[in-house]
């Protein structure tokens, strides 16, 4: 049976040995190779990288041999690297694009295939649609190019490549590591057994600042915890910050493109607040200016910051396949989403948990405020905001019925505040007069429905999420 390969918000993902097979990875690689050839980019080449999941290095080799077999100059990473490091490698090599073998934050039985364009960011929706059409044609024809890695390396059409030095040099042009290294701060870093392991000790260790890394070894099972930096998966980080008296805790997901943060008390700082703090840091501490790009699942605090600092704020669909093109179109200062991924002008239109983490640490040091004090300072500017998200698994056969209910839903209010606007693009979003909002949308990669809300009082969060459940009938 032929696998129907469809790309979600950030690439194709599948269950290893079920639909995620070497044959299907090669088919995906062939579609990208055909796209590069059609664009005249075969000579520019492609970068291929991978994370620390089960057999990722072997799946990467399978993709690389397809590129080489199609006459495309291939730069195969010589070891596992974070996705943003691999993406920067595309710029460093001036390649036509690239592929990262990773399933990011998904459970360990999954792996994935992320496509990156020549600018180092997620491929635009039109390119993804083209790749899906090419995949169907390749599946029907049953043919693809393939040159084994050892032969390609011997011929010189493929080379092993370390993108880390160029990436680090570039980061130093965006932020000075030394003040962080000298600050005497205690930082707990949770690598979540992902490809971000070792990076923060490498960047800011060796000075007065103490970096305590946990879950810093390869474990394709991720210790039995999904490598997504959200509270239920970060209990070890929160406990370690409390136990060691650290000033801040940070975590990166499975491929280190997402960031999680906890304060000096071991309390998680949600992603909407983290994004708003990063924007505040860039606007106020660094004095930078430029548009802000956010997804529709991201905080209205950013809109308020845009008003305060007189910069435009653009809202896109969920996923960096929408955020990246909008950042390029508007020369945005920063782009981000609710999942904890943030990108920056002058760097990549691509999530980077490493640089985002450095910016948070620099914010703590430059302001002299603890993370909890920074949240209070943010609220003093934009008002208090409280957020939560509920992930609901559902039987696939119920999807159509849920969609019908949502299409017909028209709530009059959100816990007492009248609904003034409804948005039915990439989900179902309801915005109330007091600024509260509710969003219901389906995951692009898993059989999950997500219900999000942000409101001005913690006591209203659970009730608004329950309204979402009622609307969906789940």
N, C-alpha and C positions, 0 to 999 in steps of 0.2 A: 504494500500500500504506500502510495506517494505521500510524503509529509507536506501539508500545506504550510508554507513558511510565511509568516507575517511579522512585520516589525512593529513593536510597541512604541512607547514614548522614547525609548533609547536603545534601539536595536532589536535583534531577534534573540529570544531566550527559549530554552527547552530543557527537558529532563534528560540527563546524561544516560546514554545507552537506550533511551526510548526514541524520542525524536531528535535529540541532540547527538548526532553520530558524526564520525569522520566524513562519511559520504555527504551528509547535508552541509557540513562546514565547508567542504570543498565546493559544493554547488553555490553557496553564498559567496565564497571567494571568487568564483568564476564570474558571478554577476557584477561584482565590484571591478574585476579586471576588465570586463567588457565595457563598463562605464568609463573607466580611465582611458581605455584605448579610443573610445568614441569621442572623448574630450581632447585627444592628442597628448595625453599625459603619461604615456608609457615610459618615456625617457626620464620624466621627473621621478617616477618610481612610487613605491608604497612602503610605509612603515607598518610592521606587524609586531604587536606586543601582547602580553598576557599577564594574568594575575596568578594567585597561588592556589586556585581551586584544583580539584582532582584532574590531572592530566591536561591542564591548560597549556603547558609547554608543548605537548604533543599535538593538540588541536591547532596551536599557533603554527607549528611546523607544517601541518597539513594545509593551512591557508597559504603559507609562504610558498610552498612548492607549486601551488596553482598560479600565483602571481609570476613566479619565475618561469613556469611552463608557458606563460602567455607573452614572454619577452619583456616583462616589466621589471625594472631594476627593483630589487627587494632588500629592505633593511629589516632584518629579523633581530629583535632585541635579544641580547645575550643572557638575560636573566629576567625574572619577574620585575615589573615596574608598576607604580601607580598609573592609573589612566591619564591624569594630567601630564605626567612626565612623558608618556608615550605620545600624547597629543602634541606636546611641545616639540617632540622629535620630528614631527611632520614639518614644522616651521624650520627647524634646524637643518633638515636635509632638503628643504624646499621641495618636498614631495607633492605629488598630486593628490594624496589622501592616505588613509591608513585604516587599520583594523585592530581592535583590541579584543582579545578573548577573555571575557569576564561576564559574570552574571551579577556583578555589583553587590547588592544587599540581599539577593534572593537566597533561599535555603540551599544547603550544600549539595543537594541532588541536582541542582540546576547549573547550567553554564550558558554562556551567551556570546554574541557576535555584535560588537559595536562598530559602526562605520563612522569614520571621521573624514571631513572634507579638507581641501588644501589649506584652509585657514585654521585648522586644528580643532574645530568645533563640530558638533553633531551635524550630519548631513541634513539638508533642508527637506521638508515633506515631499516636494516634487521629485527629488533624487531618490528618496526611499520608495515612492510609488514606482519609479522607473526600475529600481532594483527588484522589486517584487514581481514585476512583469517579466524581467529578464530571468528570474529564478524559475518561473513557470515554463518559459521556453527551454531553458537548460534541462529541466526535469523531463520535458517531453522529448528532447533530442537525445539525451543520455550521453553527451560528450562534453569533455572539458580538457583544458591543457594541464599538464602536470610534469614537473621536473623534480626528481628527488633532491632533498636539501644538500646531500653530500656532493652530488654532481653540480648543482647550481653554485655552491660555494667554491668548488674547484674551478669552475668556468669563470667565476667572478661576477655572475649575474645576480648573486645574492651575497650579502655580507652581514656578519654579526655586528651589532651596533649597540653602544651604550649611550642612551640619551641623557643620563643623569648629569654629567658635567655641564653641558650646555644649559640644561634646565636650571641648575643651581646658580650659574653665572647670571642668568636672566633674573632669577628671584632677587639676587643681591642688588639689581638695578631698581627694584620696586620697594625693597625694605632692607634696612640695615639690621643684620642679625646681631651685631655686637651689643647694642643696648639691652637686648633681651638676654643675651648670654651673660652679661655682667650684672643683671638686676638683682640677683639673689632670690628670685622667685622659686617656689617649689611647684612643679608642674607634673601632674600625673597624666600620662598619655596611654590611651587604650587603642592598640592597633587592631584589636578584634581578630587577630590571626590573619589579617589581610596584607595586601602588598604595601601598605603604608608603614609596615614594621621597620624600625631602625631609622626612619627619616627625621623625626624630631630630635633624637639624640645627636644625629649627624649635623643638623642645622644649628641647634642652640645649646648643645651640651658642651662640656669641657671648661665651663667657667663657673661663676658664682651661682648661677641658676642651676637648680637640681632637677633633672628630668628622670622621673620614675616611669619606666615603660612596663605595661602589663599586657598579657596576651600577645607577646612579641615573638612568637615562634610559628612556623608554618603548621597548620592543622586544617586539612581540607574539610573536616567536619565542623570547624569553627567552635569547638568545645560544646557542641550541641545547641548553640545559640545563633540565630540568624545574624549575619554581620551588618546589621542596620543600626545606626547609632541613635536609637530611641530608648526611652526609659526602661522598658521591660528587658532590653538586651544589655543594659549598661549598669546592672546592679553591682558588678565587681568594681567598676570605675567609681561609682558614687560612694561605695563603702571604703575604697582605698583612699579617696580624698579625705573622708572623715577621719579615718584611722591615722593618716600620716600628717594631718594638719596642713595639707597642701593649699596653695592659694587659688588654684584653678585646675579643672580637669578637662581634657579634650579627647575626642575619639574620632577615628576615621573608619569608614566602612570598608567593605571587602576589597574595593579597588581604589580607595583613598580619594575619591572625588567628592565625598560628602563629609560633613563635619557635625559632630555633636559636642555640646559644651555643658559643663556643670559648674556651679559656683563654689565658693570656699567652704560652704556648709555641706557640700555633697548633694545639692538640689539641682535637678536638671533644669536648664534654661531652654525653653522650647525654640524650635527652628525659626518661628516668625520673629521672636525677640532677637535671636542671634542675627538674622538678616538685617533687622532694623538697627542693631548695634553696629554692625559692619558699615551700613550706610552712614550712620552718624559719625563713625570714626573717619571715613573717607571725606565727608563733608565738613566736619568741624575740626577734627584733630589734624588731618592732612591738608585741609583747605582745597580739596579738589572739587571740580564742578562738572556736571554732565548729567544726561538722562539716567533714570533708574528704570530697569525692566524687571517686571515681576509676572508670575503666572497668576491665573485667577484664583488659585488656592492659597495665595500668599497674602501677607498682612496689609491691612489698611493703614497701619502705622507708617508705611512707606509713602502713602499718599500725603499724609500729614507732614512728613519730613520734606517731601517735595515742595509743599506750600511754604514751609518755614525757610527753606534754603533756596527757593525760587528755581527749582529744576523740574523738568517734565518727568512724569511717571507714565510708563506704557505697560499695559496689561496684555498678556498673551495666553494661549492655551497651555496646558500642562505638558512639560517636557522641554528639554533643551533643543529639540529639533525646531521649536518655535522661538525659544529665548535667544539662541545663538544668531539666527538671521536678523532678529530685531535689534540685537546689540550692534551688529555690523551696520545695519541700515541707519541707526540713530547715533552711532559713535558713543554708545552708552558708557557711563562711568562704571556701572555694576549691573549684573543680572543675576537673578536667583529664583529659587522655588522652595516650596514648603518642605520638600524632602531633605533639606539641609545642603543643597548644592548651590554654590555661589561662584560667579565668574567676574573678571575684572578687566577694565580697559588697559591697553598696553601689555596685556598678558595673553589670554586666550578667551574666546567666547565659549568657554568650557568650564564645567565645575572643577574646582580645585580645593580639596579639603586641606591640603598642606599650606597653601598661601592664606586661605581663610583663617586657619588656626594661628598662623603667625600674626595676622592682622588683629585677631582677638587678644593675643598676648601683648602686642604693642599698645593696644588700647588700654589695657590694665596698667601697663607701666607708664605710658605717657600721661594718663590722667591721675594716677595715684589712687584710683578707686578700685575696690574689690569688685568682682563680677556682680554680686547682689546690689551693691551701691550703683553700679552702672545701669542696671535695670531700673532702679528707682529714678536715676537721672533721666533715662529715656522717657519714663512715664511723666516726669515733670514737664516734658516738652510736648508729648503727644497724647497724654492721658493714659489711664490704665487699660490694658488689653489682655484678655485671657482666651486661650485657644486649646482645642483638643481635636483629636481625630479618632474615629472608630473604624476599624477594618473588619468587614464581615465577609466570611466565606459563604458561598451559596451554590446550590446545585445548578449546573449549567442550563438545565431545562427550564429554570425559573427566570432566566434573564429577560426573555421576551415579555413575560407578564410584568416584571418589575419596570421595564422600560415603558410599557403602556400606562402603568399607574403614574409614573413620573411625568409623562407627556401631558397627562390630564390634571396634574397637581397644580393648584394655585392657592397656596396658603395666604390668608388675610393678614397674619401677623407672625412674628417670631417672639414668642413668650411676652406678648403684650405690646410690642412695638410694630406698627403697621409696615407691611412689605411695600416698598416703593419701587422696586425694580427686580425683574427676573431676567437672568441670562441663561440661554439654552445653547451654548456653544461649548463643546468639550465637557459636558456635564450639565447639571441643573443647579444654578446658583440663585439664591434669594437674598436680597439686601434690604434691611429694615431702616426705618427713619432715624434710629439712634446710632446707626453705623454697624450694628450687628449683622453678621451674614452667615448663611448656611449653604454648603456645597455638597452635592451628591454626585459621584462619578465612579465609573468602573476603572479598575486597573488596566493598563495597556499590556501587562505581561503575565498576570495571574488571575485566577477566577475569584476576584475579590471586589467588593463594592466598598468605597470609602466615603465616610460622612465626616465633614469638617465643619468647624464653626470657630468664629472669633467674636467676642462680645466684651462688654465693659465691666462685667462683674463675674467673679468666679462661680457664684451660685447659679448663674444662668446657663453655664456651659453644658451641663448634663441634660438640662431640659431641652435646649435647642437641638442637641444631637438626637434626643428621643423624638422630637418633631420630625427629624429627617427619617428615622426608622419608620414612623407612622406613614409618612408620605410614600416611602418605598414599599411598605407592607411587609417588612421583614422583622 
